[in-house]
């Protein structure tokens, strides 16, 4: 079988099913009609790793407080990044017209 059966663009778009849209690898492979092993090889070459199983939540108030502060800090950072992206999008939209 040829190694070039699927072009780079197809592979790139196919990997987005898992990396961006949340599909499970086997589910994405079935949807595209690609063998599971082939799809998993693409994922490995792209550097994708399976998400780790979530650990049970701690009931220790000190741990929960630290997790809350971390989540709040991350949320604040993401909001700032989102605002920057909105401004950049508006800037480039104005320049392209």
C-alpha positions in Angstrom: 0.0 0.0 0.0 1.3 3.5 -0.8 2.3 5.8 1.9 0.9 8.7 0.0 -2.7 7.5 -0.1 -3.8 10.5 2.0 -2.4 13.9 1.3 -1.1 16.3 4.0 -4.1 18.6 3.9 -6.5 15.6 4.4 -4.4 14.4 7.4 -4.2 17.9 8.9 -8.0 18.3 8.7 -8.6 14.8 9.9 -6.5 15.4 13.0 -8.5 18.4 13.9 -11.4 16.1 14.6 -9.5 14.9 17.7 -7.4 17.9 18.6 -10.0 20.6 18.2 -13.4 19.0 18.0 -13.1 16.5 20.8 -13.7 13.3 18.9 -12.1 10.1 20.2 -9.4 8.7 17.8 -11.4 5.5 16.9 -14.5 7.6 16.3 -12.8 10.0 14.0 -11.1 7.2 12.1 -14.5 5.5 11.5 -16.1 8.8 10.4 -13.3 9.3 7.8 -13.0 5.7 6.7 -9.4 5.5 7.8 -8.0 2.4 9.6 -7.7 3.1 13.4 -4.0 2.2 13.4 -3.3 4.6 10.5 -5.1 7.4 12.3 -3.3 6.7 15.6 0.0 6.8 13.7 -0.9 10.3 12.4 -1.7 11.4 15.9 1.6 10.1 17.3 3.6 11.8 14.5 1.7 15.1 15.2 2.7 14.8 18.9 -0.8 14.3 20.3 -1.1 12.5 23.6 -4.1 11.0 25.1 -5.6 13.2 27.8 -4.9 11.9 31.3 -7.8 10.6 33.4 -9.1 13.2 35.7 -8.1 12.6 39.3 -10.9 12.6 41.9 -11.5 16.0 43.3 -10.0 16.7 46.7 -12.3 17.7 49.5 -9.5 19.4 51.4 -10.5 23.1 51.6 -6.8 24.2 51.3 -6.4 22.2 48.1 -9.7 23.5 46.7 -8.6 27.1 47.5 -5.4 26.7 45.6 -7.2 25.1 42.6 -9.7 28.0 42.7 -6.9 30.6 42.6 -5.2 28.8 39.7 -8.5 28.6 37.8 -9.2 32.3 38.4 -5.7 33.2 37.2 -6.0 31.1 34.1 -9.4 32.6 33.4 -8.1 36.1 33.7 -5.2 35.3 31.3 -7.5 33.7 28.8 -9.8 36.7 28.9 -6.9 39.0 28.2 -5.7 36.8 25.3 -9.2 36.7 24.0 -9.4 40.6 24.0 -6.1 40.8 22.2 -7.3 38.4 19.5 -10.6 40.3 19.1 -8.6 43.5 18.6 -6.2 41.9 16.2 -9.1 40.4 14.2 -10.8 43.8 13.9 -7.5 45.4 12.9 -6.8 43.0 10.1 -10.4 43.0 9.0 -10.2 46.8 8.5 -6.9 46.5 6.6 -8.2 43.8 4.2 -11.1 45.9 3.0 
